[in-house]
Amino acid sequence: MKALPLVCAAVVALGGGTLATAQPWPSKSITLIVPFPAGGPTDTLTRILSEPMRRFLGQTVLVDNVTGAGGSIGVGRVVRAAPDGYTVSVGHWGTHVVNGAYYKLPYDLLKDLAPVGMFADNPQVVVSNNGVPAKTMKELVAWIKNKPDQLRFGAGSLGGSSHMAAIYLMNRIGAKTEYIAYRGGAPAMAALLSGEINLYLTQLASAVPQIRPGKIRGYMVTSKNRQAGNSRGR
């Protein structure tokens, strides 16, 4: 399966094509806007990043979760912020690339934002709750084909990376299903653990803490190399 990785990157708003630099930067606190709920993979990685940023820059670094519309509400807030480098957008290919193709956005992803850097490349993993009888990927494919009425496939958001990867997987299998969308990876994982959905394709970083103690079952990662995660599936 071709990899559809999560790429977390930081971008800042532009004003008139240039970044405003009236005084030495940084001279005040910096806000990192995460366009997803707290507890998800993008939020977790951002909070890990914020502490070394604080030490290096000598300023408070705040993480602000602004959710909704596949991440476009949070990104839009950064676009409307003063172009001074103190409000930074953190997201991935869904929020800063794909949304521009799916939606008519009130901003231009290419013209209104400037890239700062990529700080994570996170492959995805196919996971299920333990109510699914399949123990291997081969068994999972057979179960999906034989019991499509029992499948409840979750997505972190419509049009997001987990949704697109799930569609790709189902197309490769030759099966169809409806997707239940949530407002981010953390709510979708909670739904998987509670049994509200029984299959999910999500970032490896957010799934491993649930796979290792056996709370969910992992089957396959979207990367060329095997990942260390003590998966319960194969």
Residue frames as a rotation matrix with the C-alpha (Angstrom) as fourth column:
MET 1
0.578 0.816 0.000 0.00
0.816 -0.578 0.000 0.00
0.000 0.000 -1.000 0.00
LYS 2
-0.124 -0.626 0.770 1.42
0.561 -0.684 -0.466 3.39
0.818 0.375 0.436 -0.99
ALA 3
-0.500 -0.163 -0.851 2.28
0.857 -0.233 -0.459 5.58
-0.124 -0.959 0.256 1.97
LEU 4
0.219 0.539 0.813 0.02
0.371 -0.817 0.442 8.49
0.902 0.205 -0.379 2.84
PRO 5
-0.391 -0.503 -0.770 2.04
0.866 0.081 -0.493 9.95
0.310 -0.860 0.405 5.71
LEU 6
0.850 0.489 -0.193 1.09
0.525 -0.763 0.378 12.70
0.037 -0.422 -0.906 8.09
VAL 7
-0.259 -0.918 0.299 3.51
0.803 -0.377 -0.461 15.57
0.536 0.121 0.835 7.65
CYS 8
0.653 0.446 -0.613 3.42
0.731 -0.582 0.355 18.10
-0.198 -0.680 -0.706 10.45
ALA 9
-0.359 -0.751 0.554 4.72
0.836 -0.523 -0.167 21.53
0.415 0.403 0.815 9.52
ALA 10
0.037 0.302 -0.953 4.64
0.686 -0.701 -0.196 25.08
-0.727 -0.646 -0.233 10.79
VAL 11
-0.301 -0.082 0.950 3.67
0.836 -0.501 0.222 28.07
0.458 0.861 0.219 8.67
VAL 12
-0.507 0.118 -0.854 3.18
0.524 -0.745 -0.414 31.77
-0.685 -0.657 0.316 9.39
ALA 13
0.584 0.795 0.167 0.84
0.677 -0.363 -0.640 34.36
-0.448 0.486 -0.750 7.94
LEU 14
-0.579 -0.713 0.395 2.05
0.812 -0.464 0.353 36.76
-0.069 0.525 0.848 5.27
GLY 15
0.440 0.682 -0.585 1.03
0.500 -0.727 -0.471 40.37
-0.746 -0.085 -0.660 4.84
GLY 16
0.788 -0.098 -0.607 1.58
-0.478 -0.720 -0.503 41.97
-0.388 0.687 -0.615 1.45
GLY 17
0.836 -0.432 -0.337 3.93
-0.021 0.589 -0.808 39.15
0.548 0.683 0.484 0.55
THR 18
-0.251 -0.967 0.051 6.48
-0.081 -0.032 -0.996 39.90
0.965 -0.254 -0.071 3.30
LEU 19
0.253 0.251 -0.934 6.79
0.847 0.410 0.339 39.13
0.468 -0.877 -0.108 6.99
ALA 20
0.698 0.051 0.714 6.55
-0.141 -0.968 0.208 42.19
0.702 -0.246 -0.669 9.21
THR 21
0.259 -0.702 -0.663 9.77
0.905 0.416 -0.087 42.64
0.337 -0.578 0.743 11.24
ALA 22
0.642 0.058 0.765 9.54
-0.006 -0.997 0.081 46.03
0.767 -0.056 -0.640 12.97
GLN 23
0.388 -0.516 0.763 11.52
-0.921 -0.255 0.296 44.82
0.042 -0.818 -0.574 16.01
PRO 24
-0.670 -0.709 -0.222 13.82
-0.691 0.704 -0.162 41.93
0.271 0.045 -0.961 16.92
TRP 25
0.486 0.848 -0.213 11.95
-0.749 0.530 0.397 38.65
0.449 -0.034 0.893 16.96
PRO 26
0.109 0.992 -0.069 10.79
0.588 -0.008 0.809 37.23
0.802 -0.129 -0.584 19.30
SER 27
-0.813 -0.332 0.478 10.04
-0.128 -0.699 -0.703 39.90
0.568 -0.633 0.526 21.87
LYS 28
-0.253 0.774 0.580 6.77
-0.953 -0.097 -0.287 38.41
-0.166 -0.626 0.762 23.17
SER 29
-0.297 0.181 0.938 4.94
-0.219 0.943 -0.251 35.08
-0.929 -0.280 -0.240 23.45
ILE 30
-0.754 0.008 -0.657 4.27
-0.648 0.156 0.745 32.95
0.109 0.988 -0.112 20.36
THR 31
0.047 0.846 0.532 1.00
-0.640 0.434 -0.634 31.12
-0.767 -0.311 0.561 19.68
LEU 32
-0.949 -0.259 -0.181 0.99
-0.311 0.657 0.687 27.82
-0.059 0.708 -0.703 17.82
ILE 33
-0.039 0.999 0.019 -2.51
-0.907 -0.028 -0.420 27.20
-0.419 -0.033 0.908 16.47
VAL 34
-0.958 -0.143 0.249 -3.37
-0.067 0.954 0.291 23.52
-0.279 0.262 -0.924 16.08
PRO 35
-0.495 0.816 -0.299 -6.50
-0.846 -0.373 0.382 23.10
0.201 0.442 0.874 13.92
PHE 36
-0.098 0.419 -0.903 -7.50
-0.014 0.907 0.422 19.87
0.995 0.054 -0.083 15.70
PRO 37
0.822 0.499 0.273 -8.68
-0.272 -0.077 0.959 18.88
0.500 -0.863 0.073 19.20
ALA 38
0.015 -0.791 0.612 -6.30
-0.997 -0.059 -0.052 18.39
0.077 -0.609 -0.789 22.10
GLY 39
0.174 -0.040 0.984 -4.93
-0.507 0.853 0.124 14.88
-0.844 -0.521 0.128 22.46
GLY 40
0.975 0.176 0.134 -4.63
0.031 0.492 -0.870 14.09
-0.219 0.853 0.474 18.76
PRO 41
0.413 -0.882 0.228 -1.30
0.887 0.447 0.119 13.39
-0.207 0.153 0.966 17.01
THR 42
0.100 -0.373 0.922 -0.82
0.557 -0.747 -0.362 16.91
0.825 0.550 0.133 15.62
ASP 43
0.744 0.238 0.624 -1.60
-0.341 -0.668 0.661 18.44
0.574 -0.705 -0.416 19.01
THR 44
0.912 -0.409 -0.022 0.71
0.263 0.543 0.797 16.00
-0.314 -0.733 0.603 20.81
LEU 45
0.195 -0.882 0.429 3.64
0.971 0.113 -0.210 16.66
0.136 0.458 0.879 18.46
THR 46
0.250 -0.044 0.967 3.10
0.212 -0.972 -0.099 20.41
0.945 0.230 -0.234 18.72
ARG 47
0.915 0.132 0.380 3.14
-0.324 -0.316 0.892 20.33
0.238 -0.940 -0.246 22.52
ILE 48
0.643 -0.765 0.021 6.34
0.675 0.580 0.456 18.29
-0.361 -0.279 0.890 22.45
LEU 49
0.028 -0.628 0.777 7.86
0.862 -0.379 -0.337 20.87
0.507 0.679 0.531 20.11
SER 50
0.670 0.361 0.649 6.71
0.145 -0.920 0.363 23.86
0.728 -0.149 -0.669 22.16
GLU 51
0.923 -0.314 -0.221 9.02
0.221 -0.035 0.975 23.20
-0.314 -0.949 0.037 25.13
PRO 52
-0.030 -0.985 0.171 12.37
0.884 0.054 0.464 23.22
-0.466 0.165 0.869 23.22
MET 53
0.051 0.121 0.991 11.06
0.707 -0.706 0.050 26.23
0.706 0.698 -0.121 21.28
ARG 54
0.928 0.347 0.134 10.45
0.139 -0.658 0.740 28.05
0.345 -0.668 -0.659 24.56
ARG 55
0.597 -0.767 -0.234 13.96
0.469 0.098 0.878 27.29
-0.651 -0.634 0.419 25.81
PHE 56
-0.196 -0.728 0.657 15.63
0.965 -0.027 0.259 28.24
-0.171 0.685 0.708 22.54
LEU 57
-0.057 0.268 0.962 13.63
0.613 -0.751 0.246 31.41
0.788 0.603 -0.122 21.87
GLY 58
-0.881 -0.332 -0.336 13.36
0.458 -0.421 -0.783 32.61
0.118 -0.844 0.523 25.46
GLN 59
-0.661 0.740 0.125 9.64
-0.732 -0.673 0.112 33.31
0.167 -0.017 0.986 25.14
THR 60
-0.373 0.648 0.664 6.42
-0.290 0.598 -0.747 31.60
-0.881 -0.471 -0.036 26.22
VAL 61
-0.872 0.147 -0.467 5.04
-0.422 0.256 0.870 29.33
0.247 0.955 -0.161 23.52
LEU 62
-0.365 0.847 0.387 1.28
-0.572 0.124 -0.811 28.77
-0.734 -0.518 0.439 23.72
VAL 63
-0.984 0.163 0.069 -0.62
0.162 0.671 0.724 25.96
0.072 0.724 -0.686 21.99
ASP 64
-0.465 0.869 -0.168 -4.16
-0.603 -0.450 -0.659 26.92
-0.648 -0.205 0.733 20.97
ASN 65
-0.808 0.260 0.529 -6.59
0.468 0.829 0.307 24.30
-0.359 0.496 -0.791 19.60
VAL 66
-0.354 0.689 -0.632 -8.98
-0.646 -0.669 -0.368 25.84
-0.676 0.278 0.682 17.06
THR 67
-0.730 0.041 0.683 -11.10
0.263 0.938 0.224 23.08
-0.631 0.343 -0.696 15.51
GLY 68
0.241 0.968 -0.071 -13.63
0.065 -0.089 -0.994 22.72
-0.968 0.234 -0.085 12.73
ALA 69
0.853 0.275 -0.444 -14.08
-0.386 -0.240 -0.890 22.45
-0.352 0.931 -0.099 8.95
GLY 70
0.850 -0.518 0.092 -11.24
0.495 0.727 -0.476 20.00
0.179 0.450 0.875 8.42
GLY 71
0.025 -0.886 -0.463 -8.77
0.917 -0.164 0.363 22.39
-0.397 -0.434 0.809 10.03
SER 72
-0.223 -0.134 0.966 -9.61
0.773 -0.628 0.092 25.38
0.594 0.767 0.244 7.83
ILE 73
0.826 0.531 0.190 -11.03
0.291 -0.689 0.663 27.44
0.484 -0.492 -0.724 10.73
GLY 74
0.667 -0.646 -0.372 -7.75
0.437 -0.065 0.897 27.25
-0.604 -0.761 0.238 12.64
VAL 75
-0.296 -0.790 0.537 -5.66
0.925 -0.096 0.368 27.98
-0.240 0.606 0.759 9.56
GLY 76
0.200 0.475 0.857 -7.95
0.676 -0.700 0.230 30.90
0.710 0.533 -0.461 8.71
ARG 77
0.944 0.127 -0.306 -7.34
0.323 -0.557 0.765 32.42
-0.073 -0.821 -0.566 12.12
VAL 78
0.085 -0.987 -0.139 -3.60
0.639 -0.053 0.767 32.42
-0.765 -0.154 0.626 11.43
VAL 79
-0.295 -0.149 0.944 -4.14
0.924 -0.295 0.243 34.01
0.242 0.944 0.224 8.01
ARG 80
0.536 0.624 0.568 -6.13
0.448 -0.781 0.435 36.83
0.716 0.022 -0.698 9.64
ALA 81
0.662 -0.350 -0.663 -3.56
0.648 -0.179 0.741 37.37
-0.377 -0.920 0.108 12.37
ALA 82
0.776 -0.479 -0.411 -0.95
-0.517 -0.856 0.021 40.13
-0.362 0.197 -0.911 12.21
PRO 83
0.879 -0.457 -0.134 1.88
0.207 0.620 -0.757 39.02
0.429 0.638 0.639 9.89
ASP 84
0.500 -0.681 0.536 4.52
-0.794 -0.608 -0.032 39.40
0.347 -0.409 -0.844 12.58
GLY 85
-0.231 -0.644 -0.729 5.53
-0.326 0.758 -0.566 35.78
0.917 0.107 -0.384 13.18
TYR 86
-0.796 -0.073 0.600 3.82
-0.604 0.050 -0.795 35.48
0.028 -0.996 -0.084 16.56
THR 87
0.232 0.857 0.460 0.85
-0.642 0.490 -0.590 33.40
-0.731 -0.159 0.664 15.38
VAL 88
-0.663 -0.620 -0.420 1.94
-0.741 0.462 0.487 30.18
-0.108 0.634 -0.766 13.73
SER 89
0.514 0.843 -0.156 -0.17
-0.857 0.498 -0.134 27.51
-0.036 0.203 0.979 12.05
VAL 90
-0.669 -0.648 0.365 0.70
-0.627 0.755 0.191 23.86
-0.399 -0.101 -0.911 12.61
GLY 91
0.472 0.878 0.080 -0.85
-0.661 0.413 -0.627 21.24
-0.584 0.243 0.775 10.37
HIS 92
-0.382 -0.566 0.730 -0.28
0.088 0.764 0.639 18.69
-0.920 0.309 -0.242 7.65
TRP 93
-0.984 -0.111 0.137 -1.04
0.141 -0.024 0.990 17.93
-0.107 0.994 0.040 4.02
GLY 94
-0.249 0.965 0.077 -4.76
0.960 0.235 0.151 17.87
0.128 0.111 -0.986 4.74
THR 95
0.433 0.456 -0.778 -4.95
0.672 -0.738 -0.059 21.33
-0.600 -0.498 -0.626 6.30
HIS 96
0.133 -0.511 -0.849 -2.34
-0.221 -0.851 0.477 23.04
-0.966 0.124 -0.226 4.14
VAL 97
-0.900 -0.392 -0.189 -2.64
-0.267 0.155 0.951 21.25
-0.343 0.907 -0.245 0.80
VAL 98
-0.812 0.557 0.174 -5.75
0.569 0.693 0.441 19.13
0.125 0.458 -0.880 0.27
ASN 99
-0.124 0.815 -0.566 -8.25
0.671 -0.351 -0.653 21.54
-0.731 -0.461 -0.503 1.81
GLY 100
-0.437 -0.116 -0.892 -7.43
-0.378 -0.876 0.299 23.95
-0.816 0.467 0.339 -0.99
ALA 101
-0.950 0.101 -0.296 -8.71
-0.237 0.385 0.892 21.40
0.204 0.918 -0.341 -3.50
TYR 102
-0.639 0.724 -0.261 -11.78
0.760 0.646 -0.068 20.31
0.119 -0.242 -0.963 -1.52
TYR 103
0.214 0.746 -0.630 -13.15
0.874 -0.435 -0.218 23.60
-0.437 -0.504 -0.745 -0.29
LYS 104
0.250 -0.086 0.964 -13.58
0.503 -0.840 -0.205 27.18
0.828 0.536 -0.167 -1.41
LEU 105
0.006 -0.372 -0.928 -11.41
0.998 -0.050 0.027 28.72
-0.056 -0.927 0.371 1.28
PRO 106
0.940 0.340 0.022 -11.51
0.340 -0.940 0.008 32.39
0.023 0.000 -1.000 2.35
TYR 107
0.459 -0.864 -0.208 -7.72
-0.562 -0.463 0.685 32.47
-0.688 -0.198 -0.698 1.98
ASP 108
0.767 -0.319 -0.556 -5.03
-0.443 0.364 -0.819 31.31
0.464 0.875 0.138 -0.44
LEU 109
0.920 -0.386 0.072 -2.81
0.208 0.635 0.744 28.57
-0.333 -0.669 0.664 0.96
LEU 110
0.287 -0.854 0.434 0.03
0.946 0.180 -0.271 29.51
0.153 0.488 0.859 -1.40
LYS 111
-0.050 -0.286 0.957 -0.13
0.386 -0.889 -0.246 33.29
0.921 0.357 0.155 -1.14
ASP 112
0.535 0.416 0.735 -1.31
-0.410 -0.633 0.657 33.93
0.738 -0.653 -0.168 2.44
LEU 113
0.923 -0.244 0.298 1.05
-0.170 0.438 0.883 31.56
-0.346 -0.865 0.363 4.28
ALA 114
0.329 -0.888 -0.320 4.80
-0.770 -0.056 -0.636 31.02
0.547 0.456 -0.702 4.28
PRO 115
0.772 -0.036 -0.635 6.40
0.226 0.949 0.221 27.68
0.595 -0.314 0.740 5.25
VAL 116
0.548 -0.613 0.569 8.69
-0.836 -0.398 0.377 27.53
-0.005 -0.683 -0.731 8.27
GLY 117
-0.563 -0.796 -0.224 9.66
-0.794 0.596 -0.122 23.86
0.231 0.109 -0.967 8.37
MET 118
0.437 0.628 -0.644 8.60
-0.389 0.777 0.495 20.22
0.811 0.034 0.584 8.66
PHE 119
-0.270 -0.570 0.776 9.07
-0.944 -0.001 -0.329 18.57
0.188 -0.822 -0.538 12.04
ALA 120
-0.353 0.114 0.929 7.50
-0.412 0.872 -0.264 15.12
-0.840 -0.475 -0.261 11.69
ASP 121
-0.350 0.284 -0.893 6.75
-0.839 0.329 0.433 12.45
0.417 0.900 0.123 9.13
ASN 122
-0.546 0.265 0.795 4.26
-0.615 0.518 -0.595 10.03
-0.569 -0.814 -0.120 10.63
PRO 123
-0.859 0.259 -0.442 3.05
-0.224 0.587 0.778 6.92
0.461 0.767 -0.446 8.73
GLN 124
-0.054 0.928 0.368 -0.47
-0.990 -0.097 0.098 5.67
0.127 -0.359 0.925 9.23
VAL 125
-0.970 -0.232 0.074 -1.68
-0.242 0.943 -0.227 2.33
-0.017 -0.238 -0.971 10.52
VAL 126
-0.151 0.931 -0.333 -4.81
-0.440 0.239 0.866 0.26
0.885 0.277 0.374 10.01
VAL 127
-0.971 -0.155 0.179 -6.36
-0.221 0.320 -0.921 -0.52
0.086 -0.934 -0.346 13.39
SER 128
-0.087 0.972 -0.217 -9.52
-0.091 0.209 0.974 -2.11
0.992 0.104 0.070 14.75
ASN 129
0.004 0.127 0.992 -11.06
-0.997 -0.071 0.013 -2.58
0.072 -0.989 0.127 18.14
ASN 130
-0.830 -0.484 0.276 -10.86
-0.525 0.845 -0.100 -6.03
-0.185 -0.229 -0.956 19.67
GLY 131
0.045 0.921 0.386 -14.43
-0.371 0.375 -0.850 -6.86
-0.928 -0.105 0.359 18.66
VAL 132
0.496 0.029 -0.868 -13.25
-0.865 0.105 -0.491 -7.46
0.077 0.994 0.078 15.10
PRO 133
0.871 -0.067 0.487 -12.37
-0.125 0.928 0.350 -11.16
-0.476 -0.366 0.800 14.83
ALA 134
0.820 -0.572 0.029 -9.53
0.172 0.198 -0.965 -10.71
0.546 0.796 0.261 12.30
LYS 135
0.736 -0.640 -0.220 -6.00
0.291 0.006 0.957 -11.15
-0.611 -0.768 0.190 13.65
THR 136
-0.429 -0.880 0.203 -4.03
0.564 -0.086 0.821 -10.48
-0.705 0.467 0.534 10.44
MET 137
-0.511 0.199 -0.836 -4.40
-0.550 -0.823 0.140 -8.12
-0.660 0.531 0.531 7.48
LYS 138
-0.905 0.178 -0.386 -5.40
-0.229 0.560 0.796 -11.04
0.358 0.809 -0.466 5.26
GLU 139
-0.592 0.715 -0.372 -8.14
0.806 0.538 -0.249 -12.01
0.022 -0.447 -0.894 7.71
LEU 140
-0.419 0.421 -0.805 -9.24
0.182 -0.829 -0.528 -8.38
-0.890 -0.368 0.271 7.98
VAL 141
-0.764 0.110 -0.635 -9.66
-0.623 -0.379 0.684 -8.06
-0.165 0.919 0.358 4.20
ALA 142
-0.806 0.477 -0.351 -11.72
0.251 0.812 0.527 -11.26
0.536 0.337 -0.774 4.17
TRP 143
-0.487 0.634 -0.600 -13.87
0.781 0.009 -0.625 -10.00
-0.391 -0.773 -0.500 7.06
ILE 144
-0.566 0.245 -0.787 -14.51
-0.272 -0.957 -0.102 -6.67
-0.778 0.156 0.608 5.32
LYS 145
-0.797 0.221 -0.563 -15.59
-0.556 0.097 0.825 -8.44
0.236 0.971 0.046 2.13
ASN 146
-0.678 0.508 -0.531 -17.75
0.403 0.861 0.309 -11.03
0.615 -0.005 -0.789 3.90
LYS 147
-0.039 0.647 -0.762 -19.29
0.993 -0.061 -0.103 -8.79
-0.113 -0.760 -0.640 6.58
PRO 148
-0.688 -0.294 0.663 -19.61
0.470 -0.877 0.098 -5.30
0.553 0.379 0.742 5.00
ASP 149
0.285 0.893 0.347 -22.79
0.150 -0.399 0.905 -4.67
0.947 -0.206 -0.248 6.99
GLN 150
0.719 -0.062 -0.692 -20.80
0.690 0.175 0.702 -4.96
0.077 -0.983 0.169 10.24
LEU 151
-0.300 -0.942 0.152 -18.12
0.929 -0.324 -0.177 -2.47
0.216 0.088 0.972 9.21
ARG 152
0.897 0.427 -0.118 -18.12
0.443 -0.871 0.215 0.98
-0.011 -0.245 -0.969 10.83
PHE 153
0.016 -0.956 0.293 -15.10
0.959 -0.068 -0.275 2.84
0.283 0.285 0.916 9.43
GLY 154
0.676 0.207 -0.707 -14.09
0.536 -0.796 0.280 6.01
-0.505 -0.569 -0.649 11.26
ALA 155
0.132 -0.638 0.759 -12.27
0.780 -0.405 -0.476 9.07
0.611 0.655 0.445 9.92
GLY 156
-0.470 -0.408 -0.782 -10.55
0.832 -0.500 -0.239 11.88
-0.294 -0.764 0.575 11.78
SER 157
-0.183 0.495 -0.850 -12.30
-0.225 -0.862 -0.454 14.35
-0.957 0.108 0.269 9.47
LEU 158
0.693 0.456 0.558 -13.93
0.453 0.327 -0.829 14.31
-0.561 0.828 0.021 6.06
GLY 159
0.918 -0.353 0.182 -11.25
0.020 -0.416 -0.909 14.80
0.397 0.838 -0.375 3.45
GLY 160
0.540 -0.745 0.393 -8.45
-0.801 -0.310 0.513 14.43
-0.260 -0.591 -0.763 5.98
SER 161
-0.363 -0.829 -0.425 -5.52
-0.908 0.417 -0.040 12.05
0.210 0.371 -0.904 5.77
SER 162
-0.747 0.108 0.656 -7.27
-0.254 0.865 -0.432 9.19
-0.614 -0.490 -0.619 7.61
HIS 163
0.336 0.942 -0.005 -10.32
-0.264 0.089 -0.960 9.51
-0.904 0.324 0.278 5.36
MET 164
0.481 -0.204 -0.853 -8.31
-0.877 -0.128 -0.464 9.57
-0.014 0.971 -0.240 2.12
ALA 165
-0.645 -0.764 -0.021 -6.12
-0.761 0.645 -0.065 6.68
0.063 -0.027 -0.998 3.22
ALA 166
-0.434 0.582 0.688 -9.23
-0.178 0.692 -0.699 4.68
-0.883 -0.426 -0.196 4.17
ILE 167
0.630 0.662 -0.405 -10.78
-0.497 -0.057 -0.866 5.30
-0.597 0.747 0.293 0.74
TYR 168
0.044 -0.720 -0.693 -7.54
-0.972 0.129 -0.196 4.21
0.230 0.682 -0.694 -0.92
LEU 169
-0.797 -0.333 0.503 -7.44
-0.503 0.827 -0.250 1.04
-0.333 -0.453 -0.827 1.18
MET 170
-0.025 0.882 0.470 -11.05
-0.124 0.464 -0.877 0.15
-0.992 -0.081 0.097 0.41
ASN 171
0.613 0.186 -0.768 -10.50
-0.748 -0.174 -0.640 0.76
-0.253 0.967 0.032 -3.30
ARG 172
-0.408 -0.841 -0.354 -7.52
-0.884 0.461 -0.075 -1.60
0.227 0.283 -0.932 -3.25
ILE 173
-0.746 0.202 0.634 -9.59
-0.223 0.822 -0.524 -4.22
-0.627 -0.532 -0.569 -1.44
GLY 174
-0.851 0.519 -0.083 -12.51
-0.010 0.143 0.990 -3.72
0.525 0.843 -0.117 -3.82
ALA 175
-0.277 0.760 -0.588 -15.02
0.954 0.292 -0.073 -2.89
0.116 -0.581 -0.806 -1.09
LYS 176
-0.423 0.232 0.876 -17.20
0.046 -0.960 0.276 0.10
0.905 0.157 0.395 -0.26
THR 177
-0.176 0.402 -0.899 -18.45
0.976 0.190 -0.106 1.57
0.128 -0.896 -0.426 2.98
GLU 178
0.644 0.355 0.678 -19.70
0.204 -0.933 0.295 4.76
0.737 -0.052 -0.674 4.56
TYR 179
-0.427 -0.872 -0.240 -17.33
0.598 -0.073 -0.798 6.72
0.678 -0.484 0.552 6.78
ILE 180
0.721 0.585 -0.371 -18.16
0.651 -0.389 0.652 8.21
0.237 -0.711 -0.661 10.17
ALA 181
-0.064 -0.783 0.619 -16.29
0.413 -0.586 -0.698 11.51
0.909 0.211 0.360 10.49
TYR 182
0.526 0.125 -0.841 -15.13
0.846 -0.171 0.504 13.10
-0.081 -0.977 -0.195 13.75
ARG 183
0.953 -0.148 0.265 -13.60
-0.111 -0.982 -0.151 16.43
0.283 0.114 -0.952 14.68
GLY 184
0.209 -0.962 0.174 -10.07
-0.941 -0.246 -0.234 15.11
0.268 -0.115 -0.957 14.81
GLY 185
-0.232 -0.446 -0.864 -7.99
-0.321 0.874 -0.365 12.05
0.918 0.193 -0.346 15.63
ALA 186
-0.946 -0.168 0.277 -8.59
-0.306 0.184 -0.934 12.04
0.106 -0.969 -0.225 19.39
PRO 187
-0.140 0.959 0.246 -12.42
-0.852 0.010 -0.523 11.81
-0.504 -0.283 0.816 19.16
ALA 188
0.391 0.258 -0.884 -12.11
-0.783 0.597 -0.172 9.14
0.484 0.759 0.435 16.46
MET 189
-0.579 -0.658 -0.483 -9.77
-0.244 0.704 -0.667 7.05
0.778 -0.268 -0.568 18.62
ALA 190
-0.787 0.369 0.495 -12.15
-0.532 0.001 -0.847 7.41
-0.313 -0.929 0.195 21.55
ALA 191
0.255 0.925 -0.283 -14.96
-0.946 0.178 -0.271 6.16
-0.200 0.337 0.920 19.30
LEU 192
0.053 -0.321 -0.945 -12.85
-0.517 0.801 -0.301 3.14
0.854 0.505 -0.124 18.29
LEU 193
-0.887 -0.463 -0.008 -12.10
-0.212 0.421 -0.882 2.28
0.411 -0.780 -0.472 21.91
SER 194
-0.566 0.742 0.359 -15.77
-0.629 -0.106 -0.770 2.59
-0.534 -0.662 0.527 22.89
GLY 195
-0.643 0.302 0.704 -16.98
0.468 0.882 0.049 0.43
-0.606 0.361 -0.708 20.00
GLU 196
0.245 0.736 -0.632 -18.81
-0.152 -0.614 -0.774 3.23
-0.958 0.285 -0.039 18.21
ILE 197
0.567 -0.186 -0.802 -16.63
-0.805 0.083 -0.588 2.41
0.176 0.979 -0.103 15.19
ASN 198
0.812 -0.268 0.518 -14.68
-0.036 0.863 0.504 -0.79
-0.582 -0.428 0.691 14.67
LEU 199
0.266 -0.772 0.577 -12.09
0.955 0.294 -0.047 0.16
-0.133 0.563 0.815 12.03
TYR 200
0.907 -0.074 -0.414 -9.88
-0.037 -0.994 0.099 3.21
-0.419 -0.074 -0.905 11.73
LEU 201
0.362 -0.845 0.393 -6.83
0.880 0.171 -0.444 4.29
0.308 0.506 0.805 9.74
THR 202
0.998 0.056 0.024 -4.81
0.038 -0.880 0.474 6.79
0.048 -0.472 -0.880 11.73
GLN 203
0.369 -0.919 0.136 -1.34
-0.651 -0.360 -0.668 8.10
0.663 0.158 -0.732 12.46
LEU 204
0.168 -0.395 -0.903 1.01
0.345 0.882 -0.321 5.57
0.923 -0.258 0.285 13.99
ALA 205
-0.769 -0.575 0.279 2.03
-0.017 -0.417 -0.909 7.92
0.639 -0.704 0.311 16.81
SER 206
-0.355 0.712 0.605 -1.51
-0.919 -0.383 -0.089 8.10
0.169 -0.588 0.791 18.16
ALA 207
0.569 0.639 -0.517 -2.23
-0.587 0.756 0.289 4.38
0.576 0.139 0.805 17.72
VAL 208
-0.197 -0.762 -0.616 0.87
-0.047 0.635 -0.771 2.79
0.979 -0.123 -0.161 19.28
PRO 209
-0.799 -0.123 0.588 -0.04
-0.567 -0.170 -0.806 3.74
0.200 -0.978 0.066 22.89
GLN 210
0.178 0.929 0.323 -3.31
-0.935 0.263 -0.240 1.84
-0.308 -0.259 0.915 22.42
ILE 211
0.543 -0.036 -0.839 -1.81
-0.516 0.774 -0.367 -1.07
0.663 0.632 0.401 20.43
ARG 212
-0.442 -0.891 -0.104 0.94
-0.455 0.323 -0.830 -1.92
0.773 -0.320 -0.548 22.91
PRO 213
-0.744 0.172 0.646 -1.36
-0.595 0.270 -0.757 -2.69
-0.304 -0.947 -0.099 25.88
GLY 214
-0.926 0.346 0.150 -3.72
0.377 0.858 0.349 -4.61
-0.007 0.380 -0.925 23.60
LYS 215
-0.401 0.820 -0.409 -6.59
0.001 -0.446 -0.895 -2.10
-0.916 -0.359 0.178 23.69
ILE 216
0.650 0.521 -0.552 -6.79
-0.588 -0.115 -0.801 -2.12
-0.481 0.845 0.232 19.89
ARG 217
0.344 -0.499 0.796 -5.26
0.475 0.823 0.311 -4.26
-0.810 0.271 0.520 17.15
GLY 218
0.172 -0.383 -0.907 -2.81
-0.692 -0.703 0.166 -3.01
-0.701 0.599 -0.386 14.50
TYR 219
0.727 0.219 0.650 -2.59
0.224 0.820 -0.526 -4.64
-0.649 0.528 0.548 11.06
MET 220
0.207 -0.597 0.775 -0.50
0.978 0.096 -0.188 -2.69
0.038 0.796 0.603 8.56
VAL 221
0.134 -0.232 -0.963 1.46
0.293 -0.919 0.262 0.56
-0.947 -0.318 -0.055 8.29
THR 222
0.928 0.238 0.287 1.58
0.348 -0.274 -0.896 2.85
-0.135 0.932 -0.337 5.25
SER 223
0.478 -0.848 -0.230 5.36
-0.794 -0.529 0.300 2.89
-0.376 0.040 -0.926 5.00
LYS 224
0.407 -0.398 -0.822 8.00
-0.606 0.556 -0.569 0.84
0.684 0.730 -0.015 3.22
ASN 225
-0.610 -0.754 -0.246 9.58
-0.241 0.472 -0.848 -0.32
0.755 -0.458 -0.470 6.47
ARG 226
0.162 0.599 -0.785 8.18
0.638 0.543 0.546 -2.27
0.753 -0.589 -0.294 9.39
GLN 227
-0.033 -0.094 0.995 7.48
-0.472 -0.876 -0.098 -0.04
0.881 -0.473 -0.016 12.39
ALA 228
-0.812 -0.276 -0.513 8.21
0.315 0.533 -0.785 -0.85
0.491 -0.800 -0.346 16.01
GLY 229
-0.422 0.716 0.556 4.90
-0.746 -0.623 0.236 -0.88
0.515 -0.316 0.797 17.81
ASN 230
-0.943 0.052 0.329 4.33
-0.166 0.783 -0.599 -4.35
-0.289 -0.620 -0.730 19.27
SER 231
-0.378 0.851 -0.366 1.30
-0.900 -0.245 0.360 -4.74
0.216 0.465 0.858 16.99
ARG 232
-0.284 0.395 0.874 -1.27
-0.469 0.737 -0.486 -7.40
-0.836 -0.548 -0.024 17.80
GLY 233
0.846 0.517 0.129 -2.04
-0.117 0.416 -0.902 -8.02
-0.520 0.748 0.412 14.15
ARG 234
-0.161 -0.921 0.354 0.32
0.343 0.284 0.895 -8.79
-0.925 0.266 0.270 11.24
